[in-house]
Amino acid sequence: MKDVCCLLGGLIIDYYYYIDKWPQRSQDGFISGESSMVGGCAVNMAAAAKNLGCPAYIVSGMGDDQAADIAEKYMEEKGLPTDLLERVAGNSGKCLVFLEPDGERTFLTEKGAEGVFSENLAGKVRELAPKAVGVTGYYLLNDDSDRVVECVEYLHDQGSFVLFDPSPLVGAIEPELLKRILAACDMMTPNETELAVIERYIKKEDYCAAGKTAVVKSGSQGGRVYTFREGGLYEFPYHAVKAEAVDTTGAGDSFAGSLLFSAVKGMDLESSIKLASRTAAVTVGIKGPHAFWEPDGAMKEIIEKGKID
């Protein structure tokens, strides 16, 4: 397996609208500013992994429009590989992000060509043979989602570490596909609401008994980690690193991207969670879903101590 990670989640443009508060339904509100940048869960995860030092390949269909040109140029400028991007007929998707002063955000997404996962693209992913694979729940809501799961199952059988980030729309995933991706992943990172949906199909205790890890996120409160050790369920809390919230968009993606980095590097679980919490805190403190930065001293220390000899 190659010491790289692969992100299946789609590449889109995020259009930000800054608002003082979210109006009640049927009422009016004001926009105080706007901006745009390349986004999508996959690029947010990829940026975090790259910042920490791991090559990260984004897998995505791309339209034949200007938005796709912008996204591809952005990736080239930021040093993100474009090998697993595939141009297809159609428009690129977009996400409208309504950002409030306390950093809370509301999303409205229009799906597009990013959801195309052709057999040609699947073959390239299999050929890459990444050591770690990240899959977002959003990517399982497209017409090619069955092929996505088949590809992930193949990679898992070949030895890739698979992380599944369910997303708030996990309840819309077709039940059989959800069961299959849960069986094929080594770690899932739901929040408490998403976990409630997943536990309709498998309890976290049974999931962990199969040798898997569940990282249940609780936002600024941190969360809990569940795994199986010495014949029983083992759990421990983790704490979010304090940061002034500028924009919470992409924080969970950065958390997941850091965990994929840790999987590629062979770090132990506790160190991986500490590093992921610090990575998410950096993202919370910036405007936008991701940024490119150098690890600070505390991060470098965790990486160094978290290596397995």
C-alpha positions as CSV (number, residue, x, y, z in Angstrom):
1,M,0.0,0.0,0.0
2,K,1.2,3.5,-0.7
3,D,1.8,6.0,2.1
4,V,-1.0,8.3,0.9
5,C,-4.7,8.9,1.7
6,C,-7.6,9.0,-0.7
7,L,-10.7,11.1,-0.1
8,L,-14.1,10.1,-1.6
9,G,-16.4,13.0,-1.1
10,G,-16.7,15.3,-4.2
11,L,-15.3,18.7,-5.1
12,I,-17.6,21.8,-5.2
13,I,-17.6,25.6,-4.7
14,D,-18.7,27.0,-1.4
15,Y,-20.5,30.3,-1.6
16,Y,-20.5,32.1,1.8
17,Y,-23.1,34.6,2.9
18,Y,-22.5,36.4,6.2
19,I,-25.6,37.0,8.2
20,D,-26.2,38.6,11.6
21,K,-28.8,36.0,12.5
22,W,-30.9,33.3,10.8
23,P,-34.4,34.6,10.3
24,Q,-37.5,32.7,11.3
25,R,-39.3,30.9,8.5
26,S,-41.2,33.3,6.2
27,Q,-39.4,36.3,7.8
28,D,-36.7,38.6,6.4
29,G,-33.0,38.9,7.2
30,F,-29.9,40.7,5.9
31,I,-26.6,39.6,4.3
32,S,-23.6,41.6,5.4
33,G,-21.1,40.2,3.0
34,E,-20.2,37.2,0.7
35,S,-17.3,35.3,-0.6
36,S,-16.5,32.0,-2.3
37,M,-13.9,29.2,-2.2
38,V,-13.3,25.7,-3.3
39,G,-14.9,23.3,-0.8
40,G,-16.5,20.0,-0.2
41,C,-15.7,17.5,2.6
42,A,-13.0,15.8,0.5
43,V,-10.9,18.9,0.0
44,N,-11.3,19.9,3.6
45,M,-10.0,16.5,4.7
46,A,-7.3,16.6,2.1
47,A,-6.0,20.0,3.3
48,A,-5.7,18.8,6.9
49,A,-3.8,15.6,5.8
50,K,-1.5,17.7,3.6
51,N,-0.8,20.3,6.3
52,L,0.3,17.5,8.6
53,G,2.5,15.9,5.9
54,C,0.6,13.3,4.0
55,P,-0.1,13.3,0.2
56,A,-3.9,13.4,-0.2
57,Y,-5.8,12.5,-3.3
58,I,-9.3,13.8,-3.9
59,V,-11.7,11.6,-5.9
60,S,-14.4,13.6,-7.7
61,G,-16.2,14.0,-10.9
62,M,-16.0,17.5,-12.3
63,G,-18.4,19.4,-14.7
64,D,-17.6,21.0,-17.9
65,D,-18.1,24.5,-16.6
66,Q,-16.1,27.4,-15.1
67,A,-16.6,26.2,-11.5
68,A,-14.7,23.1,-12.4
69,D,-11.9,25.1,-14.0
70,I,-11.6,27.2,-10.8
71,A,-11.6,24.1,-8.6
72,E,-8.9,22.3,-10.6
73,K,-6.7,25.4,-10.8
74,Y,-7.0,25.8,-7.0
75,M,-5.9,22.2,-6.4
76,E,-2.9,22.7,-8.6
77,E,-1.9,25.9,-6.9
78,K,-2.2,24.3,-3.4
79,G,-0.2,21.2,-4.4
80,L,-3.1,18.7,-4.2
81,P,-2.9,15.9,-6.7
82,T,-5.4,16.1,-9.6
83,D,-4.9,12.5,-10.8
84,L,-8.3,11.3,-9.5
85,L,-10.4,14.1,-10.9
86,E,-12.6,13.2,-13.9
87,R,-14.3,15.7,-16.2
88,V,-17.8,14.8,-17.2
89,A,-20.7,16.5,-19.0
90,G,-22.8,18.6,-16.7
91,N,-22.7,21.4,-14.2
92,S,-20.6,21.3,-11.0
93,G,-22.4,21.3,-7.7
94,K,-22.3,24.1,-5.2
95,C,-23.0,24.8,-1.5
96,L,-24.5,27.9,0.0
97,V,-23.1,28.5,3.4
98,F,-24.9,31.0,5.7
99,L,-22.5,32.0,8.4
100,E,-23.5,33.6,11.7
101,P,-21.2,35.8,14.0
102,D,-20.7,33.0,16.5
103,G,-19.3,30.7,13.8
104,E,-22.5,28.6,13.4
105,R,-23.4,27.8,9.8
106,T,-26.3,26.5,7.8
107,F,-25.8,24.6,4.5
108,L,-27.9,24.3,1.3
109,T,-26.3,22.2,-1.4
110,E,-27.1,21.7,-5.1
111,K,-25.7,18.4,-6.3
112,G,-23.8,18.2,-9.6
113,A,-21.1,16.4,-11.5
114,E,-19.0,15.8,-8.4
115,G,-21.2,12.8,-7.6
116,V,-20.2,10.9,-10.7
117,F,-17.9,7.9,-9.9
118,S,-17.3,6.0,-13.1
119,E,-15.7,2.6,-13.5
120,N,-12.7,4.3,-15.0
121,L,-12.3,6.4,-11.9
122,A,-12.9,3.4,-9.6
123,G,-10.1,1.6,-11.4
124,K,-7.7,4.5,-10.8
125,V,-8.5,4.5,-7.1
126,R,-7.9,0.7,-6.8
127,E,-4.6,1.1,-8.7
128,L,-3.5,3.9,-6.3
129,A,-3.8,1.4,-3.4
130,P,-3.8,4.1,-0.6
131,K,-2.9,3.2,2.9
132,A,-5.9,5.2,4.2
133,V,-9.3,6.0,2.6
134,G,-11.9,8.6,3.8
135,V,-15.5,8.3,2.7
136,T,-18.2,10.9,3.5
137,G,-21.9,10.1,3.8
138,Y,-22.7,12.7,1.2
139,Y,-20.9,10.6,-1.4
140,L,-23.3,7.8,-0.8
141,L,-26.3,9.9,-1.9
142,N,-25.5,9.8,-5.6
143,D,-26.4,7.5,-8.5
144,D,-23.0,5.8,-8.4
145,S,-22.9,5.2,-4.7
146,D,-23.1,1.4,-5.2
147,R,-19.9,1.5,-7.2
148,V,-18.3,3.7,-4.5
149,V,-19.1,1.1,-1.8
150,E,-17.8,-1.7,-4.0
151,C,-14.5,0.2,-4.5
152,V,-14.2,0.8,-0.7
153,E,-14.9,-2.8,0.0
154,Y,-12.1,-3.9,-2.4
155,L,-9.6,-1.4,-0.8
156,H,-10.5,-2.6,2.7
157,D,-10.0,-6.2,1.7
158,Q,-6.6,-5.2,0.3
159,G,-5.6,-3.7,3.6
160,S,-6.5,0.0,3.4
161,F,-7.6,1.7,6.6
162,V,-11.1,3.1,5.9
163,L,-12.7,6.0,7.8
164,F,-16.4,6.7,7.4
165,D,-17.7,10.2,8.3
166,P,-21.5,9.8,8.1
167,S,-22.6,13.4,7.7
168,P,-25.9,15.0,8.8
169,L,-27.7,13.3,5.9
170,V,-26.7,9.8,7.0
171,G,-30.4,8.9,7.4
172,A,-31.0,9.4,3.7
173,I,-28.4,6.7,2.7
174,E,-30.0,3.6,1.4
175,P,-30.0,1.1,4.4
176,E,-28.2,-1.7,2.6
177,L,-25.4,0.6,1.4
178,L,-25.1,2.0,4.9
179,K,-24.7,-1.5,6.4
180,R,-22.1,-2.3,3.8
181,I,-20.0,0.8,4.4
182,L,-20.2,0.2,8.1
183,A,-18.9,-3.3,7.6
184,A,-16.1,-2.1,5.3
185,C,-14.8,0.8,7.5
186,D,-12.3,0.5,10.4
187,M,-13.4,3.8,12.0
188,M,-16.5,5.9,12.0
189,T,-16.7,9.6,13.2
190,P,-20.4,10.4,13.8
191,N,-21.8,13.1,16.1
192,E,-24.4,12.0,18.6
193,T,-27.3,12.6,16.3
194,E,-25.7,10.7,13.4
195,L,-24.8,7.8,15.8
196,A,-28.5,7.5,16.7
197,V,-29.3,6.8,13.0
198,I,-26.4,4.3,12.7
199,E,-27.5,2.4,15.8
200,R,-30.8,1.5,14.1
201,Y,-28.6,-1.0,12.2
202,I,-25.7,-1.8,14.5
203,K,-25.0,-0.8,18.1
204,K,-21.6,0.9,18.7
205,E,-20.7,-2.0,21.1
206,D,-21.2,-4.5,18.3
207,Y,-19.4,-2.3,15.8
208,C,-16.4,-2.1,18.1
209,A,-16.5,-5.8,19.0
210,A,-15.7,-6.4,15.3
211,G,-12.3,-4.7,15.8
212,K,-13.5,-1.2,14.8
213,T,-13.3,2.2,16.5
214,A,-16.2,4.7,16.9
215,V,-15.3,8.4,17.6
216,V,-18.5,10.1,18.7
217,K,-18.2,13.9,18.4
218,S,-19.9,16.4,20.6
219,G,-18.7,19.7,19.0
220,S,-17.0,22.1,21.3
221,Q,-17.4,19.7,24.2
222,G,-15.1,17.1,22.6
223,G,-16.5,13.6,22.5
224,R,-15.9,10.0,23.4
225,V,-13.9,7.2,21.7
226,Y,-15.1,3.6,21.7
227,T,-12.9,0.6,20.8
228,F,-12.4,-3.0,21.9
229,R,-9.4,-4.0,24.0
230,E,-8.6,-7.1,26.0
231,G,-11.9,-8.7,25.2
232,G,-14.1,-5.8,26.2
233,L,-15.4,-2.4,25.2
234,Y,-12.9,0.3,26.1
235,E,-13.9,4.0,26.0
236,F,-12.3,7.3,26.9
237,P,-13.3,10.9,26.6
238,Y,-11.4,13.5,24.5
239,H,-11.6,17.2,24.9
240,A,-11.8,19.8,22.2
241,V,-8.9,22.2,22.1
242,K,-10.1,25.7,23.0
243,A,-10.2,28.2,20.1
244,E,-12.1,31.3,19.3
245,A,-14.8,30.2,16.9
246,V,-14.7,32.2,13.7
247,D,-16.2,29.6,11.4
248,T,-17.0,26.0,12.4
249,T,-17.4,24.9,8.7
250,G,-15.0,22.1,8.0
251,A,-13.9,21.4,11.6
252,G,-15.2,17.9,11.5
253,D,-13.6,17.3,8.1
254,S,-10.3,18.5,9.4
255,F,-10.7,16.2,12.4
256,A,-11.2,13.3,10.0
257,G,-8.4,14.3,7.7
258,S,-6.0,14.3,10.7
259,L,-7.1,10.8,11.7
260,L,-6.4,9.6,8.1
261,F,-2.9,11.1,8.4
262,S,-2.4,9.3,11.7
263,A,-3.5,6.0,10.1
264,V,-1.0,6.4,7.3
265,K,1.8,7.2,9.8
266,G,0.8,4.3,12.2
267,M,0.1,6.5,15.2
268,D,-1.6,5.1,18.3
269,L,-5.3,5.9,18.9
270,E,-4.8,8.3,21.8
271,S,-2.2,10.3,20.0
272,S,-4.3,10.4,16.9
273,I,-7.3,11.8,18.7
274,K,-5.1,14.5,20.4
275,L,-3.7,15.6,17.0
276,A,-7.2,15.6,15.4
277,S,-8.5,17.8,18.1
278,R,-5.7,20.3,17.6
279,T,-6.2,20.2,13.8
280,A,-10.0,20.9,14.2
281,A,-9.2,23.8,16.5
282,V,-7.1,25.5,13.8
283,T,-10.0,25.2,11.4
284,V,-12.5,26.6,13.8
285,G,-10.3,29.7,14.2
286,I,-10.2,30.6,10.5
287,K,-12.8,31.9,8.1
288,G,-13.6,29.2,5.5
289,P,-13.8,25.4,5.6
290,H,-10.0,24.8,5.4
291,A,-6.7,26.6,5.1
292,F,-3.0,25.7,4.4
293,W,-0.6,26.0,7.4
294,E,2.4,24.4,9.0
295,P,2.0,22.2,12.1
296,D,2.9,24.0,15.4
297,G,5.3,22.7,18.0
298,A,2.6,20.9,20.0
299,M,1.4,19.1,16.8
300,K,4.9,18.1,15.8
301,E,5.5,16.7,19.3
302,I,2.4,14.5,19.2
303,I,3.4,13.2,15.7
304,E,6.8,12.3,16.9
305,K,5.7,10.6,20.1
306,G,2.7,8.9,18.4
307,K,4.9,6.9,16.0
308,I,4.9,3.2,16.5
309,D,8.4,1.6,16.2
